[in-house]
C-alpha cells in the first residue's frame, strides 16, 4: 500500500479511522460528517457537504460503512482530507 508522505498525515489517518468507527452501524459520511476534520468548522451542514465531496474524490461512496473499507481506501481518504485541509478556507455568505 502507498505510504503517507507526512507525519501529520499519519496523525490524520489515525483520527479518520478512529472517527469512522466511533458509532456503530453508521456510514462514513455520517460519522466523519460529525467531526471537525474539514472546514467550515462552525457550519455542520456545509461541513457534511465538504466531507461528502472529499469521500467521493477519494473514489469511495459516502454511504459505505467503515468496516467495508480497505487499508488502501482509508489511505486514499486520508490523502484527500489532507489535501483539502491544506487549502486556505475563506468563508463566503
DSSP file (Angstrom, degrees, kcal/mol; ACC not computed):
  #  RESIDUE AA STRUCTURE BP1 BP2  ACC     N-H-->O    O-->H-N    N-H-->O    O-->H-N    TCO  KAPPA ALPHA  PHI   PSI    X-CA   Y-CA   Z-CA
    1    1 A X              0   0    0      0, 0.0     2,-0.1     0, 0.0    71,-0.0   0.000 360.0 360.0 360.0 153.8    0.0    0.0    0.0
    2    2 A X        -     0   0    0      1,-0.1     2,-0.2    70,-0.0    73,-0.0  -0.395 360.0-126.1 -68.2 145.4    1.1    3.6   -0.5
    3    3 A X        -     0   0    0     -2,-0.1     2,-0.4     1,-0.1    -1,-0.1  -0.567  22.7-106.2 -89.2 154.9    2.7    5.3    2.5
    4    4 A X        -     0   0    0     -2,-0.2     6,-0.1     1,-0.1    -1,-0.1  -0.679  25.9-146.3 -80.4 133.8    1.6    8.5    3.9
    5    5 A X  S    S+     0   0    0     -2,-0.4     2,-0.3     4,-0.0    -1,-0.1   0.839  73.5  42.6 -73.8 -35.3    4.1   11.2    3.0
    6    6 A X  S >> S-     0   0    0      1,-0.1     4,-1.3     0, 0.0     3,-0.6  -0.852  73.9-127.8-121.5 150.4    4.0   13.4    6.1
    7    7 A X  H 3> S+     0   0    0     -2,-0.3     4,-1.8     1,-0.3     3,-0.3   0.876 111.8  55.2 -61.4 -38.5    3.8   12.7    9.8
    8    8 A X  H 3> S+     0   0    0      1,-0.2     4,-2.0     2,-0.2    -1,-0.3   0.797 102.3  58.6 -67.0 -25.2    0.8   14.9   10.2
    9    9 A X  H <> S+     0   0    0     -3,-0.6     4,-2.5     2,-0.2    -1,-0.2   0.862 103.0  52.5 -68.9 -34.7   -0.9   12.8    7.6
   10   10 A X  H  X S+     0   0    0     -4,-1.3     4,-2.4    -3,-0.3    -2,-0.2   0.910 108.6  50.0 -65.3 -40.8   -0.4    9.7    9.7
   11   11 A X  H  X S+     0   0    0     -4,-1.8     4,-2.2     1,-0.2    -2,-0.2   0.909 111.5  48.5 -62.0 -41.8   -2.0   11.5   12.6
   12   12 A X  H  X S+     0   0    0     -4,-2.0     4,-3.0     2,-0.2    -2,-0.2   0.897 108.3  55.2 -64.0 -40.6   -4.9   12.4   10.4
   13   13 A X  H  X S+     0   0    0     -4,-2.5     4,-2.6     2,-0.2     5,-0.2   0.939 108.9  47.2 -56.8 -49.2   -5.1    8.8    9.2
   14   14 A X  H  X S+     0   0    0     -4,-2.4     4,-2.6     1,-0.2     5,-0.2   0.918 113.4  48.3 -59.5 -44.3   -5.4    7.6   12.9
   15   15 A X  H  X S+     0   0    0     -4,-2.2     4,-2.9     2,-0.2     5,-0.2   0.914 111.4  50.0 -63.7 -43.2   -8.1   10.2   13.6
   16   16 A X  H  X S+     0   0    0     -4,-3.0     4,-2.3     2,-0.2    -2,-0.2   0.930 112.9  45.9 -61.0 -46.3  -10.1    9.3   10.4
   17   17 A X  H  X S+     0   0    0     -4,-2.6     4,-1.3    -5,-0.2    -2,-0.2   0.947 115.7  45.3 -64.3 -47.9  -10.0    5.6   11.2
   18   18 A X  H  < S+     0   0    0     -4,-2.6     3,-0.4    -5,-0.2     4,-0.3   0.925 114.4  48.5 -61.8 -44.6  -11.0    6.1   14.9
   19   19 A X  H >< S+     0   0    0     -4,-2.9     3,-1.1     1,-0.2     4,-0.4   0.865 106.1  58.4 -63.8 -36.0  -13.7    8.6   14.0
   20   20 A X  H 3< S+     0   0    0     -4,-2.3    46,-0.3     1,-0.3     3,-0.3   0.830 112.4  39.5 -62.9 -32.0  -15.1    6.2   11.3
   21   21 A X  T 3< S+     0   0    0     -4,-1.3    -1,-0.3    -3,-0.4    -2,-0.2   0.302  86.2  99.7-102.0   9.1  -15.6    3.5   13.9
   22   22 A X  S <  S+     0   0    0     -3,-1.1     2,-0.5    -4,-0.3    -1,-0.2   0.850  86.0  40.6 -64.0 -35.0  -16.9    5.8   16.7
   23   23 A X  S >  S-     0   0    0     -4,-0.4     3,-0.9    -3,-0.3    -1,-0.1  -0.963  87.7-124.8-121.5 128.2  -20.5    5.0   16.1
   24   24 A X  T 3  S+     0   0    0     -2,-0.5     3,-0.1     1,-0.2    -3,-0.0  -0.367  87.4   9.6 -69.8 146.0  -21.8    1.5   15.2
   25   25 A X  T 3  S+     0   0    0      1,-0.2     2,-0.3    -2,-0.1    -1,-0.2   0.742  95.7 128.0  61.2  28.7  -23.8    0.9   12.1
   26   26 A X    <   -     0   0    0     -3,-0.9    40,-0.7    -6,-0.2    -1,-0.2  -0.819  59.1-114.6-111.4 154.6  -23.2    4.4   10.6
   27   27 A X  B  >  -A   65   0A   0     -2,-0.3     4,-2.3    38,-0.2    38,-0.3  -0.383  30.1-109.5 -79.3 164.2  -21.9    5.3    7.2
   28   28 A X  H  > S+     0   0    0     36,-2.9     4,-2.6    33,-0.2     5,-0.4   0.855 120.1  55.1 -64.5 -31.9  -18.6    7.0    6.7
   29   29 A X  H  > S+     0   0    0     33,-1.7     4,-2.1    35,-0.3    -1,-0.2   0.935 109.5  45.7 -64.7 -44.6  -20.4   10.2    5.7
   30   30 A X  H  4 S+     0   0    0     32,-0.3     4,-0.3     2,-0.2    -2,-0.2   0.876 118.4  41.5 -68.6 -36.8  -22.5   10.2    8.9
   31   31 A X  H >< S+     0   0    0     -4,-2.3     3,-0.8     2,-0.2    -2,-0.2   0.942 122.2  37.9 -76.7 -46.2  -19.5    9.5   11.2
   32   32 A X  H >< S+     0   0    0     -4,-2.6     3,-1.4    -5,-0.2     5,-0.4   0.778 108.2  65.0 -76.6 -24.5  -17.0   11.8    9.5
   33   33 A X  T 3< S+     0   0    0     -4,-2.1    -1,-0.2    -5,-0.4    -2,-0.2   0.641  97.9  56.8 -69.5 -13.6  -19.6   14.5    8.8
   34   34 A X  T <  S+     0   0    0     -3,-0.8    -1,-0.3    -4,-0.3     2,-0.2   0.297  95.7  83.8 -98.9   8.0  -19.9   14.9   12.6
   35   35 A X  S <  S-     0   0    0     -3,-1.4     3,-0.3     9,-0.1    -3,-0.0  -0.556  80.0-125.9-103.6 171.4  -16.2   15.7   13.1
   36   36 A X  S    S+     0   0    0     -2,-0.2     5,-0.1     1,-0.2    -3,-0.1  -0.145  73.0 117.3-104.1  35.9  -14.3   19.0   12.7
   37   37 A X  S    S+     0   0    0     -5,-0.4     2,-0.3     1,-0.1    -1,-0.2   0.772  75.2  34.7 -77.4 -25.7  -11.8   17.4   10.3
   38   38 A X  S    S-     0   0    0     -3,-0.3    13,-0.1     2,-0.1     2,-0.1  -0.946  95.8 -71.9-127.9 150.1  -12.7   19.7    7.4
   39   39 A X  S    S+     0   0    0     -2,-0.3    11,-0.1     1,-0.1    -2,-0.0  -0.397  98.3  59.4 -74.2 160.2  -13.8   23.3    7.2
   40   40 A X    >   +     0   0    0     -2,-0.1     3,-1.2    10,-0.1     7,-0.2   0.414  61.4 179.2 -82.7 129.6  -16.1   25.1    7.8
   41   41 A X  T 3  S+     0   0    0      1,-0.3     3,-0.1    -5,-0.1    -2,-0.1   0.624  76.9  52.6 -74.6 -13.5  -15.9   24.0   11.4
   42   42 A X  T 3  S+     0   0    0      1,-0.2     2,-0.4     2,-0.0    -1,-0.3   0.269 101.4  63.3-105.2  11.5  -18.8   26.2   12.5
   43   43 A X    <>  -     0   0    0     -3,-1.2     4,-2.5     1,-0.1     5,-0.2  -0.818  57.6-173.1-141.3  95.6  -21.3   25.0   10.0
   44   44 A X  H  > S+     0   0    0     -2,-0.4     4,-2.5     1,-0.2     5,-0.2   0.868  85.3  52.9 -59.5 -40.8  -22.3   21.3   10.2
   45   45 A X  H  > S+     0   0    0      1,-0.2     4,-1.5     2,-0.2    -1,-0.2   0.943 114.2  41.0 -63.3 -47.7  -24.4   21.3    7.0
   46   46 A X  H  > S+     0   0    0      1,-0.2     4,-2.2     2,-0.2    -1,-0.2   0.866 113.7  54.8 -67.4 -35.5  -21.6   22.8    4.9
   47   47 A X  H  X S+     0   0    0     -4,-2.5     4,-2.6    -7,-0.2    -2,-0.2   0.906 105.2  52.2 -64.8 -40.6  -19.1   20.6    6.6
   48   48 A X  H  X S+     0   0    0     -4,-2.5     4,-2.5     1,-0.2    -1,-0.2   0.871 108.8  51.2 -64.1 -35.6  -21.0   17.5    5.8
   49   49 A X  H  X S+     0   0    0     -4,-1.5     4,-2.4     2,-0.2    -1,-0.2   0.915 110.4  48.9 -64.7 -42.8  -21.1   18.6    2.1
   50   50 A X  H  X S+     0   0    0     -4,-2.2     4,-2.2     2,-0.2    -2,-0.2   0.900 112.1  48.4 -63.9 -40.7  -17.3   19.1    2.2
   51   51 A X  H  X S+     0   0    0     -4,-2.6     4,-2.5     2,-0.2    -2,-0.2   0.921 110.9  50.6 -64.8 -44.2  -16.8   15.6    3.8
   52   52 A X  H  X S+     0   0    0     -4,-2.5     4,-2.3     1,-0.2    -2,-0.2   0.922 110.9  48.7 -59.2 -45.0  -19.1   14.0    1.2
   53   53 A X  H  X S+     0   0    0     -4,-2.4     4,-2.7     1,-0.2    -1,-0.2   0.897 111.2  50.0 -63.2 -40.9  -17.2   15.6   -1.7
   54   54 A X  H  X S+     0   0    0     -4,-2.2     4,-1.4     2,-0.2    -1,-0.2   0.894 109.8  51.0 -65.7 -39.4  -13.8   14.5   -0.2
   55   55 A X  H  <>S+     0   0    0     -4,-2.5     5,-2.1     2,-0.2    -2,-0.2   0.932 112.5  46.2 -62.2 -45.5  -15.1   10.9    0.1
   56   56 A X  H ><5S+     0   0    0     -4,-2.3     3,-2.0     1,-0.2    -2,-0.2   0.911 109.7  53.3 -65.0 -42.9  -16.3   10.9   -3.5
   57   57 A X  H 3<5S+     0   0    0     -4,-2.7    -1,-0.2     1,-0.3    -2,-0.2   0.785 102.8  59.6 -63.5 -25.3  -13.0   12.4   -4.7
   58   58 A X  T 3<5S-     0   0    0     -4,-1.4    -1,-0.3    -3,-0.2    -2,-0.2   0.461 124.4-107.1 -79.8  -0.3  -11.2    9.6   -2.9
   59   59 A X  T < 5S+     0   0    0     -3,-2.0     2,-0.3     1,-0.3    -3,-0.2   0.700  80.8 119.3  86.0  19.9  -13.1    7.2   -5.1
   60   60 A X      < -     0   0    0     -5,-2.1     2,-0.5    -6,-0.1    -1,-0.3  -0.764  65.4-115.9-117.1 161.7  -15.5    6.0   -2.4
   61   61 A X    >   -     0   0    0     -2,-0.3     3,-1.8     1,-0.1   -33,-0.2  -0.846  19.7-138.7 -94.7 130.4  -19.2    6.0   -1.9
   62   62 A X  T 3  S+     0   0    0     -2,-0.5   -33,-1.7     1,-0.3   -32,-0.3   0.706  99.0  62.8 -62.0 -19.7  -20.4    8.1    1.1
   63   63 A X  T 3  S+     0   0    0    -35,-0.1    -1,-0.3   -36,-0.1     2,-0.1   0.380  79.0 111.3 -89.9   6.9  -23.0    5.5    2.1
   64   64 A X    <   -     0   0    0     -3,-1.8   -36,-2.9   -37,-0.1   -35,-0.3  -0.472  68.5-123.2 -76.7 151.5  -20.4    2.8    2.7
   65   65 A X  B >   -A   27   0A   0    -38,-0.3     3,-2.1    -2,-0.1     4,-0.3  -0.705  21.4-118.0 -92.2 148.4  -19.8    1.6    6.3
   66   66 A X  G >  S+     0   0    0    -40,-0.7     3,-1.7   -46,-0.3    -1,-0.1   0.817 110.1  64.3 -58.2 -32.4  -16.3    1.8    7.7
   67   67 A X  G 3  S+     0   0    0      1,-0.3    -1,-0.3   -47,-0.1   -46,-0.0   0.665  98.0  57.4 -67.8 -12.8  -15.9   -1.9    8.1
   68   68 A X  G <  S+     0   0    0     -3,-2.1    -1,-0.3     2,-0.1     2,-0.3   0.515  88.0  97.9 -91.8  -5.2  -16.2   -2.4    4.4
   69   69 A X    <   -     0   0    0     -3,-1.7     2,-0.1    -4,-0.3    -9,-0.0  -0.600  65.0-140.3 -87.4 143.8  -13.2   -0.1    3.6
   70   70 A X     >  -     0   0    0     -2,-0.3     4,-2.1     1,-0.1     5,-0.2  -0.400  31.1-101.6 -88.9 171.9   -9.7   -1.5    3.0
   71   71 A X  H  > S+     0   0    0      1,-0.2     4,-2.3     2,-0.2     5,-0.2   0.914 126.0  53.0 -58.1 -43.6   -6.5    0.0    4.2
   72   72 A X  H  > S+     0   0    0      1,-0.2     4,-2.5     2,-0.2    -1,-0.2   0.874 106.0  53.7 -62.1 -37.6   -5.9    1.4    0.7
   73   73 A X  H  > S+     0   0    0      1,-0.2     4,-2.4     2,-0.2    -1,-0.2   0.933 110.1  46.6 -61.6 -45.9   -9.4    3.1    0.9
   74   74 A X  H  X S+     0   0    0     -4,-2.1     4,-2.4     2,-0.2    -2,-0.2   0.861 111.3  52.3 -66.0 -35.1   -8.5    4.7    4.2
   75   75 A X  H  X S+     0   0    0     -4,-2.3     4,-2.5     2,-0.2    -2,-0.2   0.922 110.9  46.5 -66.0 -43.4   -5.2    5.9    2.8
   76   76 A X  H  X S+     0   0    0     -4,-2.5     4,-2.1     2,-0.2    -2,-0.2   0.904 112.8  50.4 -64.1 -40.5   -6.8    7.5   -0.2
   77   77 A X  H  X S+     0   0    0     -4,-2.4     4,-2.6     2,-0.2    -2,-0.2   0.912 110.5  49.6 -62.9 -42.9   -9.4    9.1    2.1
   78   78 A X  H  X S+     0   0    0     -4,-2.4     4,-2.8     1,-0.2     5,-0.2   0.921 109.3  51.4 -61.8 -44.8   -6.6   10.4    4.3
   79   79 A X  H  X S+     0   0    0     -4,-2.5     4,-2.1     1,-0.2    -1,-0.2   0.896 112.3  46.6 -60.9 -40.0   -4.7   11.8    1.3
   80   80 A X  H  X S+     0   0    0     -4,-2.1     4,-2.4     2,-0.2    -2,-0.2   0.922 112.7  48.2 -69.6 -43.9   -7.9   13.6    0.1
   81   81 A X  H  X S+     0   0    0     -4,-2.6     4,-2.4     1,-0.2    -2,-0.2   0.912 112.3  50.4 -61.9 -41.4   -8.7   15.0    3.6
   82   82 A X  H  X S+     0   0    0     -4,-2.8     4,-1.3     2,-0.2    -1,-0.2   0.905 109.8  50.7 -62.8 -41.5   -5.1   16.2    4.0
   83   83 A X  H  X S+     0   0    0     -4,-2.1     4,-0.6    -5,-0.2     3,-0.4   0.934 112.2  46.2 -62.1 -46.3   -5.2   17.9    0.6
   84   84 A X  H >< S+     0   0    0     -4,-2.4     3,-1.1     1,-0.2    -2,-0.2   0.890 109.3  55.1 -64.3 -39.4   -8.5   19.7    1.4
   85   85 A X  H 3< S+     0   0    0     -4,-2.4    -1,-0.2     1,-0.2    -2,-0.2   0.778 102.7  57.1 -66.6 -25.6   -7.1   20.8    4.8
   86   86 A X  H 3< S+     0   0    0     -4,-1.3     2,-0.4    -3,-0.4    -1,-0.2   0.645  86.9  92.3 -80.1 -14.2   -4.1   22.4    3.2
   87   87 A X  S << S-     0   0    0     -3,-1.1     2,-0.1    -4,-0.6    -4,-0.0  -0.682  89.4-113.6 -80.2 126.5   -6.3   24.7    1.0
   88   88 A X        -     0   0    0     -2,-0.4     2,-0.6     1,-0.1    -2,-0.1  -0.394  30.6-137.6 -60.9 131.6   -6.9   28.0    2.8
   89   89 A X        -     0   0    0     -4,-0.1     2,-0.5    -2,-0.1    -1,-0.1  -0.819  23.0-179.7 -97.1 125.0  -10.6   28.3    3.7
   90   90 A X        -     0   0    0     -2,-0.6    -2,-0.0   -50,-0.0     0, 0.0  -0.957  23.7-135.7-122.8 111.2  -12.3   31.6    3.1
   91   91 A X        -     0   0    0     -2,-0.5     2,-0.3     2,-0.0    -2,-0.0  -0.280  18.7-161.4 -65.6 150.1  -16.0   31.6    4.1
   92   92 A X              0   0    0      1,-0.1    -1,-0.0     0, 0.0    -2,-0.0  -0.943 360.0 360.0-128.7 153.5  -18.5   33.2    1.8
   93   93 A X              0   0    0     -2,-0.3    -1,-0.1     0, 0.0    -2,-0.0   0.336 360.0 360.0-130.0 360.0  -22.0   34.4    2.6
